[in-house]
Amino acid sequence: MQLRRKIKVLVVDDSMVFREILSRGISSDSNIEVVATANDPFDARDKIIKYEPDVMTCDVEMPKMSGIEFIRRLMPQYPLPVIVVSTISGTVFDAMNAGAVDFVAKPDVSSVNSVENFINEMIIKVKIASTAKVSHWKAENLSKKIYNNSNAGGNSNTEIRKVIAIGASTGGTEAIYSILKSLPKSIPGIVIVQHIPPVFSSMFAERLNNSTNLDVKEARTGDWIEEGRVLIAPGDQHMKIRRIGDKYKVECFEGNKVNGHCPSVDILLESVAKEAGTDAIGVILTGMGYDGAKGLLSMKRKGARTIGQDEASSIVYGMPKVAFNIGAVEKQTSLSNIAQLIYTMLR
């Protein structure tokens, strides 16, 4: 990815050793410059004002103030793309809710391979984060419109054999939550591919299960797609659907990366096009790259209804843009309107 100027990064972590590892690692890329490091949120605040970084990496557990609270206070006053660096924990989703655009699991610093893989991943995510839009956090009323489930009625106008397929990447965890929390239990089964590391996918599913009206779980081969149920692809496996009579099951399997990802949105959507045809709705959400565009186009050609998130509400307008440009998107709309649009299409 060739950039016009170096991306200025502020590294925030209470560990001097880890600050050094991360700073040296990402600075090895000619497009990235670590302009400063900070050991706590108060130190970071001063250096944000002084150096005006393009991206900040932030630890979750820090003295004086947690990384999550720091992000929550920072974003309305000084919107800045933040990548959370954390041990494997569900707290990363609290950070995403507070305004972070992405997260990475901390490596085992005693393992050279673990550190190398972490640095390579961070370099990619810093470049993506530098393109993210976060200005909507400034002086924003964070209360969000919630679709009124009481207006949903029963599911007399939907069929249990219908299926809704969603694909997302950077910024997708919050976008998916925004949609699912606004859907009634009478909604047909939903299958989702979110580009997310292993282990975090099960935490993400558990979090959605506890915070929405739907039955959400990490998918396993043989799981049925049922009314009110949401199946999240495991973070290291592709997922397909297969039609059995007038119902659907999912199959999860290991495989090479497709479009740079495993799980791949295209793998899922191509199977939905083949197995469900006109009985499906496809949704492509925020994310970098082009994964899911061809699959969504296949769905549309098979008679499925298709939705793309618009540029204004996307953290990264990459995947939805490619899908829209190739003609895969039937309706493009804001994130806040997608849940209502899904229900309208079902009716």
N, C-alpha and C positions, 0 to 999 in steps of 0.2 A: 504494500500500500504506500504509494509515493505521496508525501505531503509537502505543502508549500513551506511550512516552517515547523520547527520542532514543537512538540506538545510539551507544555510546561506542567510538571507534576509535583505535587506536594505529598510527601509520604508521612503518615501519622501513625506512630506505634510507640508503646511505652518501652519496648525492648530495643536497646541500642544495637545489639547484634542483628536483630531482624531488620531494623531500619537500614543497616549497612548492606545486608544481603539483598534486600528488595531494591534499594537505590542503585547499587552497582549493577544488579541484574538487568533492570529495565533500561538503564542508561546505556547498556551495550548496543541498543538499537539506535541507529543514527537519527531516527525521527523523534526520539524522546529525550527530554532533558529534565532531570530532577532538580528543580530550582531551590528546594529547601526540604528539611525534615523537621518533624515536631514530635515531642514526647508525650503530649497531652492536649486536650481540646483547647485550653487557654493559650498554650504556645501556638497551636495551629491557627487560632483565630487571628493572632497578630501577624502571622506569616502569610495568611490568605490576603490580608489587606496590603501587606508590603510587596508580595511577589505576584499577586493576581494569577494563580495557577489556572490551567485549563481543566485539569482533572486532579482529584484528591483520592488517595488510597487511605483507608481508615480502619484501624483495629476496632473490635467491639468492646473488649474488656480493657479499660484504661483507668488510671487513677484520676481523682477529682470529678470526672464525669464520664459516663459510658459513651461509647461511640454512637449508639442509637440516639441518646438524648442530644448529643452534639449535632447530629444530622438533623434531628427534628427542629432544633432551635436555629440552625444555620440556614436551612433552605428558604424559609420565607423572607429572610433578610439578605442573603447572599447566595442565590441559586448557583450550584456548582455540581457538575457530574462527579458522583462519589462511587468508588468501588470498595465494597466492604471486604476486608480480609479477616477471616475468622476460623476458629476451630469448627469442626463439624457440629452444627447446632442449629436448631430451629430459630434462633435469635436473628439469623440473617434475614428472615422474612419480616421481622419487626423493622429491621433496617431498611428493607425495600419499601415497606409501608411508610417509613419516615421520610423517604425521598431518595435513597440510594438507587443507582441505575443497574448495578450488577454486583456479584459477589464471587469470591474465590476462597476455597478452603486452604488454610495454612498448610505448608508442607512439613514433612519430617526433616528437620534441619540436619539430622545425622545421616541422611540418605542423599547422595549426590544426584541420583536419578530423580528423586522426589523434588528436589530444589530446582533442577533444570526444567522439569515439566511445569512446575509452578511459574517460573520466570517466563517461559514461552507463552503460557496461558495469559499471564498478566500483560505481556507486551501486546497481545492481540486485543485484550479487553480494554486496555488504556486507549488504543487507537479507536476502537468502537465508541467508547465513552466520550471521547473528544468530539464526536459528532452528535451526541445525544442532546435533545432539547429539554431543558429543565426550567426555563423562564416562567412556566406556568405556576411554579411554586411561590413566586414573589407576591406577597400581599394577597395570596389567594385564600378564599374561604374554602377550607378543606372539607367541609361537609359535602357529601356527594349524593346525587339523586339516586334513590333506590326504587326500583320498579315495584309497584304495589301488587303483591301476590294475591291480595284479596280480589283483584279484578280478573284473576286468571280463570276462575270457574273450575270446571273439571277438565278432563282431557277428551271431551266428546268430539272435538274438532281435530284431534291429533290421533295418530296411530302409533301403537307401541313399537311397531316394526320400523318406524322412522329412526334415523340416527343423525346426530349432530357431531361434526368433526372440527376440531380447533387446532391451529398450529401457531406457535409463538416462539420468540427468542428474547433478545435483550429488552427488558422492561415488561416481559410477558407475565411474570408471576403476579404482579399487581393488576395488570389488564385482565387476566383470567379471573382473578378474585372479583374484580368489579363486575364482570358479567355474571358469574355463577351466583353471587349473593343476591342478584336481582331476578333469578329464575325460580318458578314454583316447582314443587315436588312432582307435579303432573307432567313435567317436561320429558320428552323422549330421551333415551340414553345418550350420553355424551362421551366421546373419546378425544383425548388430548395428547398432543406431543408438544412439550415445552423443552427447549434445549436447556438441560440442567445436569449437573454432575450426579453420578450414582450416590446413593444414600440420601442426598437432598431431595430426590424425587419422592421418596416415601414420606419424608418430613413435610414436604409441600402438600402431598395428598392428605395427610393427617390434619394439617392446619386448615385446609379447605373444608374438610369433613366437620371440623369443630366450629367453623365460622359461617357456614351456609346451611340452607335447608336441605341440601342434597346429600346423598350417600356417596362419598368420594373415597377412592382407594387407589393405591398403586396397582396397576394391572398385572395379572398373571395369566398365562396361557390357560384357556378354558373358561375364563370369566365371561358371563353373559352380559350383553348390553341391554339394560332394562330401564324402564321408566324411573326417573328420579335418581339414576346412578351415573356417576362420572368415573371413568377409568383413565388414569394418568400413566403414560408410558414410562417404564423404568429408565433411569438415567443412563444406562449402558446397553439398552436393547431396543431394536426396532419393534414396531407394533403394527399388525395388520388386523383387519376384520374379516370374518368369513360368515357367509349366510348359511344358516341351518334351518330349512323350512321358511317360516316367516319371522325368524329371530336372527340375532347375530352373536357370534362369539369372537373373542380376540385371541390372537396368537402373538406371543412375544418371543423374540429370538435374537441371538448374538449375530453380528455381521459387521462388514467393513463400513466405514463412514460413507454416507451418501450426501453430496453437497457439503462435505466437511463436518457432518453431524451423525451421531448415533445416540438417541433415536433421530430419525429423519421425518420431517413433516411430509415430504413427498411420498415416502413409503406408505404412510398411513392413508393419505388422501387418494393415492392411486388405487389402493384396495377398496376404499369407500366408493370410488367411482365404479369399479368393477362389480362389487357385491351389492351395493344399495341403489345405484342409479338415481332415478327420480325421487326416491324416498330419503334423500339426504340433504343436509345443509352443511356447507363448508364455510369456515371462517378463518381468515388469515390476519394475524395481529402483528404488532410492533416487533422489529428485529432486523439485524443486519444480514445482508446476503440475499439469496434467491431461493432458499429451500422452501418448498411448498407451492411455488408459483405454477409449475407444470402439473402438479397433482390437482390443484384447484381448477386449472383449465380442463383437465380430464373430467373432473366432476361436472363442470358446467356443460361440457359437450355431451355428457350422459344424461343431462336434464336436471341435475341437482341445482338448488338455489345456492348462490355464493355471495359472501360478504367480505369486504376488505376494510380494515381500519384506515381512517383518513390521515393525511399528513399532520394536520394540526394537533391531533390527540396522540400521535405516535411518539414514543421516546426516541426511537430510531426508525425512520421511514425508509426501510430497505425492502424487506420481504413484501409488505403490502404494495409498495410502489412497483416492484417487478411484476407482481401478479396483476395489478391494474393495467400496466403498460402492455402486457401480452393479451389482454382481453379476458382474463380469468375471473374478474370481479363483476358481478351483476349489479350490486349496490355497494357504494362506498359511503361510509358514515363515521361519525365520531364514536369513540369508545362508549360514551354515556348512552348512546342510542342503540347499541348493538343488541342488548338483551331484548328490548322492545321489538326490534326488527326481526329477531329470530322468532319471537312468538307470533308476530304478524304473518311471517312466511308460513309458519306451521298451520295457521288458520286458513 
